[in-house]
Each structure stands twice: as C-alpha cells, then as structure tokens.
Amino acid sequence: MLIRAEYEKRDELKYISHLELMNTFRRTFRRAKLPVKYSQGYNPHIIFSMSQPLPVGMVGYSEYFDLELKEKLSFNLMKNEINKFLPEGLNVFEIVEISDKDKSLQAIANTARYEYEMSFKNDKSNSAKMISDFLNEDEIEITRYRRKKDDRMIDLAPMIYDGQVVEDNIWEFTISTGSSGNVRPQEVIRALKLKTDGEVKEIPLVNIKRIGLYVRRDGKLFKPIHREVLKKEVSED
C-alpha cells in the first residue's frame, strides 16, 4: 500500500534541516508501529520520500510525503498514531492512497506559493503599484549564486506566475519550483529590490513562509493529493 500524506511544519521546528526532518518522520513511523516497507539489500531503509526541501528557517503549511506500507490500514488510525508521536510543530492532516504508477512528489510538484513579510525603505510605499509593475516586466534578470559553480544570469519573469498584496506588508507569490524551472524564494526579493531601486528591502528567510506546493497543469493548480493528479482514485476513510 502506498500513501501520500499532507502535513505542516510550523515555527517550533523551522530551524531543523531537511535531513533531520526525514529522520524525525522515520523515528515516528517506528514508534507508531506502522507496518512500513523496507528496501532490499545490505542497508535496508524505510521506503519513504518527501516533497521539495524547505530551507532552514522556513515554515511550510502544506507539505507532503510518500510512504509504502506492507498492509492496508485505516487512514484515520494512521494519522492519529503518527500525530501522537510527532513533536510539537509537525502535524499530518490528510492521507490518501496512491498508485505505484504515480510519479514521485519531486517529479510532479512544480509550483510553490510563498507568503512574504515585506520590508520597505519608505513606510508610504504603494504596494499594489509595485507588485503590478513587477509582474508586468518582460524580463526579470538576476544573478543566481551557486556553490562550487560559476554564477549565472537567469530570467525569473516566465517562472513567476502570480503575485498579490494580502496586506500592505504581506505579499504572496506563486512561482515555479522543481527540475523544470526553479525559483528560490529569496531571488524574488532580490529581484524586487533591483526593480524598485531599493524601495523593497531584502528580508531574512524567517520572513518567508511556504503556503503550499502544487501541480500546475494548463494554468490550474492542484494539490499533489488531488484526484486530477493521481492515477488511482483518491480514497479516504
């Protein structure tokens, strides 16, 4: 049985790394006595994968993992047992069954939505105009800094799908993520700073939250647990 779970990682655990998060879930599965399936070979491990990593310091309100089990279980029972052993700051709130023909989370999740707590040089900045002007740019070129590789120029314009002002200092952006075209959330802020001549100030990662990960098809966004995305009809109990 293959399952896909939606969970949130809140402020209490925003400073743990992706590897630490994976180990936390593995320990939780064992403590919950789930009939997890292990890989074959000399170093067997739980067959378990997660969606695109969250940077250290960032929370995520709609994250996902896939897990393979040796037998079918009630989704409600699984969810309750997992949550019982998860530390404060992690919470699973939906589980569905998927097919072994479904692509991995990192292969299908191609869009992310982020919330930014903005900072401006001028308290009377016109948020609506700045974001409108930014989204109407034909090109949004910035330098991408890469470890152990040469820096390179990239154009963010085709990979920023939408943006809106939630409040004057709270903005949201929907951007491309994954192997087909990846925008780092901090790059949006750097681009805004350049395009507004410094009116938008750079912010730390803790001022950015990932609201959700999605599968973007024909301009529409679907959760990775949505029946439009899965080959197997979504079932819940």
Order of alpha helices (4+ residues) and beta strands (2+ residues): beta-alpha-beta-beta-alpha-beta-alpha-beta-alpha-beta-beta-beta-beta-alpha-beta-beta
